[in-house]
Amino acid sequence: MTAELVVLLVVVVTALAFDFTNGFHDTGNAMATSIATGALRPKAAVALSASLNLVGAFLSVEVAATVAKGVVNLGEVGGEDLLLIVFAGLVGGIIWNLATWLLGLPSSSSHALFGGLIGAAIASIGMSGVEWGGVLSKVVVPAVLAPVVAALVATAGTKLVYRITSGVPEDTKEHGFRIGQIGSASLVSLAHGTNDAQKTMGVIFLALVAHGSLSADDEMPFWVKLSCAIAIALGTYLGGWRIIRTLGKGLVEIAAPQGMAAESSSAAIILTSSHLGLPLSTTHVATGSILGTGLGRKGAEVRWGIAGRMAVAWLVTLPSAAIVGAVCWVIAHMIGGLPGVLVVFAALIVLAGFMYLRSRLQPVTSGNVNAEWESDDAHVPAEPAEPGVAETADSAGPATNR
């Protein structure tokens, strides 16, 4: 096996690892409100979401094409140099995903990936290494508009829902909308698969083009679709309980009618963006929708301090991931070849292990994900409700979050 082939294999494994982190990082986008309102039990929710993510990944490749050809300028780089850019960009995306997971912040996995790729491309080639027109029109502009549009749609939907059902007894209304939430949450999960799994497919496609296994005009191989679908589904099934808790309990105290309005808004916007080939941040859409339901329901509490922290995380995602991607490229390039790639890969494993162990100090599980939210500064339950259930454990924020 040649060194170049080993590098390709490492890049593919790293891409699937990113897809896995994308899955558990974004589970809350589809299922947080259904879990918070009791429409679905936590474990049933993530199992359903994982299954539909798997199916959704096969429904479209428009977003994959945008990622493969719309971020890195393929006319400026190719071969081993492009492989190294893709690898460093993936590492930057994974590290940002894990860092925000540790802090319980629902930031954008998509922007983490794009940031990593942009940083690595600039470090390698310079500013000409990035397709700035594509980044602006298909990444930056949708990032600004998506949460605003989602919030407006969800606000209108929530107002309409409560107006139509104003004469329905509260218990009957809550029960009926919980049933409806199962359908709307399922649609968001399906939509998530059509958008987010595609991003990793596009990155692996880039790596195969760099290796010479494919040309830029070839179709997406089936094994790439299948492996990415499985990776994101497995990550989704893991849960991501800490971020589910933030979205479901921290931003708005949500009722079932609001949950259905939020999920319906998110699904419509994500499916539209997938059809248009826009690699939209499902996190931005879902968060905007949940915020909109708080604005649309009279007397609902919106925790603006938490919303502000999310907004800050969104603003710094692209540049932060870009810096990490650039640093990873510099380290791998300085060492050179396969040894450089293996050193960066080993560093990624060490950092991931550290963040996982740090998260275990305050675990959030399927048992305590719906515990009462005490305040903006004390949002992690002090004790897990099911301390012995290791297979459902997920991270909470570090001690400074308490």
Sequence and secondary structure as in RCSB ss.txt:
>XXXX:A:sequence
MTAELVVLLVVVVTALAFDFTNGFHDTGNAMATSIATGALRPKAAVALSASLNLVGAFLSVEVAATVAKGVVNLG
EVGGEDLLLIVFAGLVGGIIWNLATWLLGLPSSSSHALFGGLIGAAIASIGMSGVEWGGVLSKVVVPAVLAPVVA
ALVATAGTKLVYRITSGVPEDTKEHGFRIGQIGSASLVSLAHGTNDAQKTMGVIFLALVAHGSLSADDEMPFWVK
LSCAIAIALGTYLGGWRIIRTLGKGLVEIAAPQGMAAESSSAAIILTSSHLGLPLSTTHVATGSILGTGLGRKGA
EVRWGIAGRMAVAWLVTLPSAAIVGAVCWVIAHMIGGLPGVLVVFAALIVLAGFMYLRSRLQPVTSGNVNAEWES
DDAHVPAEPAEPGVAETADSAGPATNR
>XXXX:A:secstr
  HHHHHHHHHHHHHHHHHHHHHHHHHHHHHHHHHHHTSS HHHHHHHHHHHHHHHTTS  HHHHHHHHHSB TT
T  HHHHHHHHHHHHHHHHHHHHHHHHHT    HHHHHHHHHHHHHHHHT GGGB HHHHIIIIIHHHHHHHHHH
HHHHHHHHHHHHHHTTTS HHHHHHHHHHHHHHHHHHHHHHHHHHHHHHHHHHHHHHHHHHTSS TTS   HHHH
HHHHHHHHHHHHH  HHHHHIIIIISB   HHHHHHHHHHHHHHHHHHHHHT    HHHHHHHHHHHHHHHSTT 
 B HHHHHHHHHHHHHHHHHHHHHHHHHHHHHHHH HHHHHHHHHHHHHHHHHHHHHHHTTS B TTTTTS    
TT  S SS SSTT GGG B    GGG 
